Amino acid sequence: MLTTPLIAELAARGPVDVLTTPAAAGLLANHPSVRRVVVFDKRGDHRGLGGILRIARLLRGPEHAGDGVPRHAVAYLAQGSLRSAAVARLAGIPERVGFDTSAGRLLYTRQVRYRSERHHAERLWSLAAADPAARAEPARLRPRLYPGAVERAAVDALLVRHGYDGGPLLAVAPGSIWATKRWPYFAELARSLAARGRLVVIGGADDAPLAAAISAAIAGAPGGGAQRPIDATGTLSLLASAELIGRCRTLVTNDSLPQHLASAMGTPTVTVFGPTVPAFGFGPLAPRSATVGHETLDCRPCHPHGPRRCPRGHFRCMKDLPASRVEEVVASVL
């Protein structure tokens, strides 16, 4: 998703093809800046050296200009791996651009400085900038996704199944593939947010237990009367999840994938940061967004992604961040 500002920049110069994994390919459906999505199944059909050679031949393709110039004149190596660089080199793409910190940099023809102080969307955008030190206007850095009729129909059907009859929707995304990025008080927060609108729980199939805990918390709230959350965990594609988030007034999430979906759809976002910090370059980009974290701990940040367990064993970056504090920030965003 954070490559989409780069893609839009390149599309103003000519056709753009995007090489990506099967899991991510669907996100770029309907994207007006993308000519073609090429699926690179590095753990399946394109596994090993043989698979790399096959995808390279596909990229090289039978179509050449009269002067023999390959179909693709430049490869922008946003992902940075040696495997991706090898594919571009074997495809005969003459110019290969990537960061000077990437694993595949020895196969690049031009290396761009990786600026750790910038948001990653801007770092990626800089790969195509005439002056890599230039800064982009904030509006140009917001990711963009384009859900279509299929995604809208899937969300409509989900809302009908849950008896949604209008009114404000508020999304929460309690999951993360990194365990130490999961703020533990989403159920408590949900009890207070339920008075502001119908809650929607965003996530994958593995997040279903978290959605069930949120539903139970709302059902047991004093006074009752709040509608049960709309559980979207494991039921929608990524692009359909973006469509659903786009219909919500706000999203409360961990430092994880849903915040980038919200950025792409312009949904105001409150992101809870624990072992990581927004300064790493992966904070929300939607208008009126905010971040929350335990600012006084000397052990933050402790890991670029989120360690398997707290290095000091106390997990205070999350446990000492109460639901009332996050609720205050949500109220200010709303």
C-alpha positions in Angstrom: 0.0 0.0 0.0 2.8 2.4 0.8 4.2 2.0 -2.7 1.0 3.5 -4.3 2.3 7.1 -4.1 5.4 5.9 -5.9 3.2 4.1 -8.5 1.1 7.2 -9.0 4.3 9.3 -9.6 5.6 6.8 -12.1 2.2 6.5 -13.9 2.5 10.2 -14.9 5.5 9.2 -17.0 4.3 6.0 -18.6 2.8 2.5 -18.0 3.5 0.9 -14.7 3.5 -2.9 -14.1 3.8 -4.1 -10.5 5.4 -7.3 -9.4 4.0 -8.5 -6.1 3.0 -11.5 -4.0 -0.3 -13.4 -4.3 -1.5 -12.0 -1.0 -0.9 -8.4 -2.0 -2.0 -8.6 -5.7 -5.7 -8.1 -5.0 -5.1 -4.7 -3.3 -4.1 -3.2 -6.6 -7.3 -4.2 -8.4 -9.0 -1.3 -10.2 -6.0 1.0 -9.5 -5.9 3.6 -12.3 -2.1 3.9 -12.1 -1.4 0.2 -12.6 -1.3 -1.3 -16.1 -0.7 -4.8 -15.0 -0.2 -6.8 -11.8 2.3 -9.6 -12.1 2.0 -12.2 -9.4 5.3 -13.5 -8.1 4.5 -16.6 -6.0 7.9 -17.1 -4.5 6.7 -19.8 -2.1 4.7 -21.7 -4.8 5.0 -21.7 -8.6 8.0 -19.4 -8.6 10.0 -21.1 -5.8 13.7 -21.5 -6.2 16.0 -20.6 -9.0 13.7 -22.1 -11.6 10.8 -20.0 -10.5 13.0 -16.8 -10.5 14.0 -17.6 -14.1 10.4 -18.1 -15.1 9.2 -14.8 -13.7 12.2 -13.1 -15.2 11.2 -14.4 -18.6 7.7 -13.3 -18.1 8.9 -9.8 -17.3 11.2 -9.7 -20.3 8.3 -10.8 -22.5 8.2 -11.1 -26.3 7.4 -7.4 -26.9 10.4 -5.2 -27.7 10.6 -1.9 -29.4 12.2 -1.8 -32.9 15.6 -0.9 -31.4 15.6 -3.9 -29.1 14.9 -2.0 -25.9 13.2 -4.3 -23.3 9.6 -3.8 -22.4 10.6 -2.5 -19.0 13.2 0.3 -19.0 13.4 0.8 -15.2 12.8 -1.4 -12.2 12.1 0.3 -8.9 13.0 -2.1 -6.1 10.7 -1.0 -3.4 10.9 -4.3 -1.5 14.7 -4.4 -1.5 15.4 -8.1 -1.3 18.2 -9.8 -3.2 15.6 -12.1 -4.8 13.7 -9.1 -6.3 16.9 -7.5 -7.5 17.9 -10.8 -9.2 14.5 -11.0 -11.0 15.0 -7.5 -12.4 18.6 -8.2 -13.5 17.7 -11.5 -15.1 14.7 -9.9 -16.8 17.2 -7.6 -18.6 15.8 -4.4 -17.2 18.7 -1.9 -17.8 18.1 0.5 -15.0 17.5 -0.8 -11.5 16.8 1.7 -8.6 16.7 0.9 -4.9 17.8 2.0 -1.5 21.5 1.9 -0.5 20.6 -0.2 2.6 18.8 -3.0 0.7 20.0 -6.5 0.5 19.9 -6.4 -3.3 21.8 -3.1 -3.7 24.8 -4.7 -5.4 22.6 -5.5 -8.4 21.2 -1.9 -8.6 22.4 0.6 -11.2 21.4 3.5 -9.0 21.2 3.6 -5.2 19.1 6.1 -3.4 19.8 7.1 0.2 17.5 5.5 2.7 16.3 8.4 4.9 15.2 6.8 8.2 13.7 10.1 9.5 11.0 10.1 6.8 7.7 8.3 6.5 8.2 5.1 4.5 5.7 6.3 1.8 8.0 9.3 1.3 11.1 7.1 1.3 9.5 5.0 -1.5 8.3 8.0 -3.4 11.9 9.4 -3.4 13.0 6.4 -5.5 11.4 8.2 -8.5 12.2 11.8 -7.5 14.6 13.7 -9.7 16.2 15.0 -6.5 16.1 12.2 -3.9 16.5 14.8 -1.2 13.3 16.6 -2.3 10.2 16.5 0.0 6.7 15.6 -1.3 3.6 17.4 -0.5 1.6 15.5 2.2 -1.4 14.9 -0.2 0.9 13.1 -2.7 2.1 10.7 0.0 -1.3 9.3 1.1 -1.8 5.8 -0.2 -4.7 5.1 -2.5 -6.8 2.0 -3.0 -9.8 1.6 -5.2 -12.4 -1.0 -4.1 -14.8 -1.9 -6.9 -18.3 -3.3 -7.3 -17.2 -6.7 -5.9 -15.9 -5.2 -2.7 -18.8 -2.9 -2.2 -21.2 -5.9 -2.7 -19.3 -8.0 -0.1 -19.5 -5.2 2.5 -23.2 -4.6 1.8 -23.9 -8.3 2.3 -21.9 -8.3 5.6 -23.8 -5.3 7.0 -27.1 -6.9 6.0 -26.2 -10.1 7.8 -25.5 -8.2 11.0 -28.7 -6.2 10.8 -27.0 -2.8 10.2 -29.7 -0.2 9.6 -27.7 3.0 9.4 -25.9 5.2 11.8 -22.2 5.9 12.5 -19.7 3.0 12.2 -16.6 2.9 14.3 -13.9 0.4 13.5 -11.4 -1.4 15.8 -8.6 -3.6 14.7 -7.2 -5.5 17.8 -4.9 -7.9 16.0 -1.3 -8.0 14.8 1.0 -10.7 13.5 3.5 -9.4 16.1 2.2 -10.4 19.6 3.9 -7.5 21.4 2.1 -5.0 19.2 -1.3 -6.1 20.4 -2.7 -3.5 22.9 -4.6 -5.6 25.5 -7.5 -3.3 26.3 -9.6 -3.2 23.1 -12.5 -5.0 24.8 -12.6 -2.3 27.5 -12.3 0.5 25.0 -15.2 -1.1 22.9 -17.5 -0.9 25.9 -17.2 2.9 26.0 -17.1 3.4 22.2 -20.3 1.4 21.7 -22.3 4.5 22.9 -20.9 6.5 20.0 -21.9 4.1 17.1 -22.0 0.6 15.8 -18.6 -1.1 16.2 -16.9 -3.0 13.4 -14.1 -5.4 14.2 -11.5 -5.6 11.4 -8.9 -8.4 11.1 -8.0 -11.8 9.7 -9.4 -15.2 10.7 -6.8 -15.5 13.5 -8.4 -12.4 15.1 -11.8 -14.0 15.6 -11.2 -14.7 19.3 -10.4 -11.0 19.8 -13.6 -10.1 18.1 -15.5 -12.5 20.3 -14.0 -10.9 23.4 -15.1 -7.5 22.2 -18.6 -8.7 21.6 -18.8 -10.3 25.0 -17.6 -7.1 26.7 -20.2 -5.0 25.0 -22.9 -7.5 25.8 -21.9 -7.3 29.5 -21.6 -3.5 29.6 -23.7 -1.8 32.4 -27.1 -0.9 31.1 -26.8 -3.1 28.1 -28.7 -2.0 25.0 -25.6 -1.6 22.7 -25.7 -3.6 19.5 -23.3 -6.4 19.1 -20.3 -5.5 16.9 -20.1 -6.3 13.2 -17.5 -9.0 13.1 -15.6 -8.8 9.8 -12.6 -10.9 10.9 -11.7 -13.5 8.3 -14.7 -12.7 6.1 -13.4 -10.0 3.7 -10.6 -9.6 1.2 -8.1 -6.9 2.0 -9.6 -4.6 -0.6 -13.1 -5.2 0.8 -11.8 -4.5 4.3 -10.6 -1.2 2.9 -14.1 -0.5 1.6 -15.6 -1.2 5.0 -13.0 0.9 6.8 -13.8 3.7 4.4 -17.4 3.7 5.6 -16.4 4.2 9.2 -16.0 7.5 11.1 -12.7 6.3 12.6 -10.4 3.3 13.1 -8.6 2.4 16.3 -5.8 0.0 15.6 -2.5 -1.3 16.6 0.6 -0.5 14.5 -0.5 -3.0 11.8 -2.0 -3.4 8.4 -5.4 -1.9 9.0 -4.0 1.6 9.7 -2.6 1.6 6.2 -5.9 0.5 4.8 -7.5 3.5 6.6 -4.8 5.8 5.3 -5.7 4.7 1.7 -9.4 5.3 2.3 -9.0 8.6 4.2 -10.5 7.3 7.4 -9.2 9.2 10.6 -7.1 6.8 12.6 -6.0 6.3 16.1 -2.9 4.0 16.2 -1.7 2.5 19.5 2.1 2.1 19.4 3.9 -0.1 22.0 7.4 -1.5 21.2 7.5 0.5 18.0 7.2 4.3 17.4 5.7 6.5 14.6 9.3 7.8 14.0 10.1 4.5 12.2 8.0 5.8 9.3 4.9 3.7 9.5 2.3 5.9 11.2 -1.2 6.8 9.8 -1.5 9.2 6.9 -5.2 9.8 6.8 -6.4 13.3 7.7 -7.2 14.0 11.4 -5.3 10.9 12.6 -3.4 10.5 15.9 -1.1 8.2 17.6 -0.9 7.0 21.3 2.0 5.6 23.1 3.7 5.4 26.5 6.1 8.3 26.0 8.1 8.1 29.2 9.5 4.6 29.0 13.3 4.6 28.4 13.0 1.1 26.7 10.9 2.4 23.8 11.4 1.6 21.0 12.8 -1.8 21.5 12.4 -3.4 18.1 11.8 -2.3 14.5 8.8 -4.6 14.1 7.8 -5.8 17.6 9.8 -8.5 19.4 8.4 -12.0 20.1 8.2 -11.0 23.8 9.0 -8.0 25.9 12.9 -7.9 26.4 12.4 -6.7 30.0 9.4 -9.0 30.7 7.0 -6.2 31.9 5.3 -5.2 28.7 4.6 -1.8 30.2 4.5 0.0 26.9 1.1 -1.6 26.4 -0.1 -2.6 29.9 0.4 0.9 31.3 -1.6 2.6 28.5 -5.2 2.6 29.8 -8.3 2.4 27.7 -9.3 5.8 29.1 -6.3 7.5 27.5 -7.0 6.0 24.1 -10.7 6.9 24.5 -9.7 10.6 25.0 -7.7 10.6 21.8 -10.6 8.9 19.9 -12.9 11.6 21.2 -10.6 14.3 20.0 -10.4 12.7 16.5 -14.2 12.3 16.3 
